[in-house]
Amino acid sequence: MNEKHLSSQFDSDLNNVSSQLMEMGGLVETQIQRAIDALANYSVALATTVINAEDSVDSMEVAIDQALTSIIARRQPAARDLRLLLAISKITTNLERAGDEAHKIARMVKSIVENGEARNMPIGDLRVASSLAANLIHRALDAFARLDVNAAVSILKEDNLIDLEFKGFTRKLVTYMMEDPRTISDSLDLLFLAKAIERIGDHAKNISEFIIYIVKGMDVRHSSLPQIESALQ
């Protein structure tokens, strides 16, 4: 078998596993949006849809991991190809965890509705953060599809906006609890939701860091944004 044939087979393997990743990402993105819609509309039906689809996300993660193991064992890739495969593994993990956060939101929404809680709490304040988080996941997947470093850096910058929303919402909940101790239970439920939304943004950030790793060969985890921008210049 000639080298060109081997190369074309390897390219086919890479394309297939990348397609699997994008399919999984699409499902996770749908899960996040449905969980957010369930929260906005107090919809048990939407929340249940998210809960029931968790197994599909988990199955996709396992299938991608198996495909990656097979490719590495058979092809023994090096340099950028190996970085791509390793990064896909990490991105898959972050997608699965983002799906877990959507699942947590859905379960909490279902509990809130069934118990008749939190109707008078500032749940609307979560909409800005939730929209930001959903958008960042969508853009991170798009940046991966195009291996766009500039788009990845843009996502890193905007993750801070979700963090600011979370901190502001937390301060508001603390005020509610201090003014009326009867709101403590409901406030803790909403804090749980806010934290799940913030974590989705964190996973989008992580995916963006791995895009930089694929393209530039730089591990920018735990680096500040100014450090990353300086290193990319």
C-alpha positions as CSV (number, residue, x, y, z in Angstrom):
1,M,0.0,0.0,0.0
2,N,1.6,3.3,-1.1
3,E,2.1,6.3,1.1
4,K,-0.5,8.4,-0.7
5,H,-3.1,5.7,0.0
6,L,-2.2,5.6,3.6
7,S,-2.5,9.4,3.8
8,S,-5.9,9.5,2.2
9,Q,-7.2,6.8,4.6
10,F,-5.9,8.8,7.6
11,D,-7.6,11.9,6.3
12,S,-10.8,9.9,6.0
13,D,-10.4,8.8,9.6
14,L,-9.9,12.3,10.7
15,N,-12.9,13.6,8.8
16,N,-15.1,10.9,10.2
17,V,-14.1,11.5,13.8
18,S,-14.4,15.3,13.4
19,S,-17.9,14.7,11.9
20,Q,-18.8,12.6,15.0
21,L,-17.6,15.4,17.2
22,M,-19.7,18.0,15.4
23,E,-22.8,15.7,15.6
24,M,-22.3,15.4,19.3
25,G,-21.8,19.1,19.6
26,G,-25.0,19.7,17.8
27,L,-26.9,17.5,20.2
28,V,-25.3,19.2,23.2
29,E,-26.1,22.6,21.8
30,T,-29.7,21.5,21.4
31,Q,-29.8,20.2,24.9
32,I,-28.5,23.5,26.3
33,Q,-31.0,25.5,24.4
34,R,-33.9,23.3,25.4
35,A,-32.8,23.4,29.1
36,I,-32.7,27.2,28.9
37,D,-36.1,27.3,27.2
38,A,-37.5,25.0,29.9
39,L,-36.2,27.4,32.5
40,A,-37.6,30.5,30.8
41,N,-41.0,28.8,30.3
42,Y,-41.2,26.6,33.4
43,S,-41.7,23.7,30.9
44,V,-41.6,20.2,32.4
45,A,-42.0,18.8,28.9
46,L,-38.9,20.4,27.6
47,A,-37.0,19.6,30.8
48,T,-38.0,15.9,30.4
49,T,-36.7,15.9,26.8
50,V,-33.3,17.1,27.9
51,I,-33.2,14.5,30.7
52,N,-34.1,11.7,28.4
53,A,-31.5,12.6,25.8
54,E,-28.5,12.4,28.2
55,D,-27.8,8.8,27.3
56,S,-27.4,9.7,23.6
57,V,-24.7,12.3,24.5
58,D,-22.9,9.7,26.7
59,S,-23.0,7.1,23.9
60,M,-21.5,9.6,21.5
61,E,-18.7,10.4,23.8
62,V,-17.9,6.6,24.1
63,A,-18.0,6.1,20.4
64,I,-15.7,9.1,19.7
65,D,-13.2,7.8,22.3
66,Q,-13.2,4.4,20.7
67,A,-12.6,5.9,17.3
68,L,-9.7,8.0,18.5
69,T,-8.1,5.0,20.2
70,S,-8.4,3.0,17.0
71,I,-6.9,5.8,14.9
72,I,-4.0,6.4,17.2
73,A,-3.2,2.6,17.4
74,R,-3.4,2.1,13.6
75,R,-2.0,5.3,12.3
76,Q,0.5,6.4,14.9
77,P,0.1,10.0,14.1
78,A,2.6,12.7,14.9
79,A,2.8,16.5,15.1
80,R,-0.4,18.4,14.2
81,D,-2.3,15.2,13.5
82,L,-1.7,13.9,17.0
83,R,-2.5,17.3,18.5
84,L,-5.8,17.2,16.6
85,L,-6.7,13.8,17.9
86,L,-5.7,14.6,21.5
87,A,-7.7,17.9,21.3
88,I,-10.8,16.2,19.9
89,S,-10.6,13.9,23.0
90,K,-10.5,16.8,25.3
91,I,-13.2,18.7,23.4
92,T,-15.5,15.7,23.6
93,T,-15.1,15.6,27.3
94,N,-16.0,19.2,27.6
95,L,-19.0,18.7,25.4
96,E,-20.2,15.8,27.6
97,R,-19.8,18.0,30.7
98,A,-21.7,20.9,29.1
99,G,-24.4,18.3,28.4
100,D,-24.3,17.4,32.0
101,E,-24.9,21.0,33.0
102,A,-27.9,21.1,30.7
103,H,-29.2,18.0,32.4
104,K,-28.7,19.6,35.8
105,I,-30.7,22.7,34.7
106,A,-33.5,20.5,33.3
107,R,-33.7,18.4,36.5
108,M,-33.8,21.6,38.7
109,V,-36.5,23.2,36.4
110,K,-38.6,20.1,36.8
111,S,-38.2,20.1,40.5
112,I,-39.0,23.8,40.7
113,V,-42.2,23.5,38.6
114,E,-43.4,20.3,40.4
115,N,-42.9,21.9,43.8
116,G,-44.3,25.3,42.8
117,E,-41.2,27.1,43.9
118,A,-39.2,30.2,42.8
119,R,-42.0,31.8,40.8
120,N,-41.4,35.2,42.4
121,M,-37.6,35.0,42.2
122,P,-35.5,36.8,39.6
123,I,-35.2,33.9,37.2
124,G,-35.4,36.4,34.3
125,D,-32.0,37.7,35.4
126,L,-30.5,34.3,34.2
127,R,-31.6,34.9,30.7
128,V,-28.7,37.1,29.7
129,A,-26.1,34.7,31.1
130,S,-27.9,31.7,29.6
131,S,-28.0,33.3,26.1
132,L,-24.3,34.1,26.4
133,A,-23.4,30.6,27.3
134,A,-25.5,29.0,24.6
135,N,-24.0,31.4,22.0
136,L,-20.4,30.6,23.2
137,I,-20.9,26.9,22.8
138,H,-22.3,27.4,19.3
139,R,-19.4,29.7,18.3
140,A,-16.8,27.3,19.8
141,L,-18.1,24.5,17.6
142,D,-18.0,26.8,14.6
143,A,-14.5,27.8,15.5
144,F,-13.5,24.1,15.7
145,A,-15.0,23.4,12.3
146,R,-13.0,26.1,10.8
147,L,-10.0,25.8,13.1
148,D,-10.3,29.6,13.6
149,V,-7.8,30.9,16.2
150,N,-9.2,34.4,16.1
151,A,-12.7,33.2,16.8
152,A,-11.3,31.1,19.6
153,V,-9.6,34.1,21.2
154,S,-12.8,36.1,20.9
155,I,-14.7,33.4,22.9
156,L,-12.0,33.6,25.6
157,K,-12.7,37.3,25.9
158,E,-16.4,36.9,26.2
159,D,-16.4,34.2,28.8
160,N,-15.6,37.0,31.3
161,L,-19.1,38.4,30.6
162,I,-20.7,35.3,31.9
163,D,-18.6,35.4,35.0
164,L,-19.6,39.0,35.6
165,E,-23.3,38.0,35.2
166,F,-22.9,35.2,37.6
167,K,-21.3,37.4,40.2
168,G,-23.9,40.0,39.8
169,F,-26.7,37.5,40.1
170,T,-25.1,35.9,43.2
171,R,-25.0,39.4,44.9
172,K,-28.7,39.9,44.1
173,L,-29.6,36.5,45.6
174,V,-27.6,37.2,48.7
175,T,-29.6,40.5,49.1
176,Y,-32.8,38.5,48.8
177,M,-31.8,36.0,51.4
178,M,-30.7,38.7,53.9
179,E,-33.9,40.7,53.4
180,D,-36.2,37.7,53.7
181,P,-34.8,34.4,55.1
182,R,-37.9,32.6,53.6
183,T,-36.3,33.0,50.2
184,I,-33.1,31.1,51.1
185,S,-34.3,27.7,49.8
186,D,-35.5,29.2,46.5
187,S,-32.4,31.3,46.2
188,L,-30.1,28.3,46.6
189,D,-32.0,26.6,43.8
190,L,-31.4,29.6,41.5
191,L,-27.8,29.8,42.5
192,F,-27.4,26.1,41.4
193,L,-28.9,27.1,38.0
194,A,-26.7,30.1,37.6
195,K,-23.6,28.0,38.4
196,A,-24.6,25.4,35.8
197,I,-24.9,28.2,33.2
198,E,-21.5,29.6,34.1
199,R,-19.9,26.2,33.8
200,I,-21.3,25.9,30.2
201,G,-19.4,29.1,29.4
202,D,-16.3,27.6,31.0
203,H,-16.6,24.5,28.7
204,A,-16.8,26.8,25.7
205,K,-13.7,28.5,26.9
206,N,-11.9,25.2,27.3
207,I,-12.9,24.1,23.7
208,S,-11.4,27.4,22.4
209,E,-8.2,26.8,24.2
210,F,-7.9,23.4,22.5
211,I,-8.5,25.0,19.1
212,I,-5.4,27.2,19.7
213,Y,-3.5,24.1,20.7
214,I,-4.5,22.3,17.5
215,V,-3.5,25.2,15.2
216,K,-0.5,26.7,17.0
217,G,0.8,23.8,19.1
218,M,0.5,26.1,22.2
219,D,-1.0,24.9,25.5
220,V,-2.7,28.0,26.8
221,R,-4.6,26.5,29.6
222,H,-4.2,28.4,32.9
223,S,-2.8,31.3,30.9
224,S,-4.2,34.8,31.2
225,L,-5.8,36.4,28.2
226,P,-3.0,39.0,27.8
227,Q,-0.5,36.2,27.9
228,I,-2.4,34.3,25.2
229,E,-2.7,37.3,23.0
230,S,1.0,38.1,23.4
231,A,2.0,34.6,22.6
232,L,-0.1,34.5,19.4
233,Q,1.4,37.7,18.0
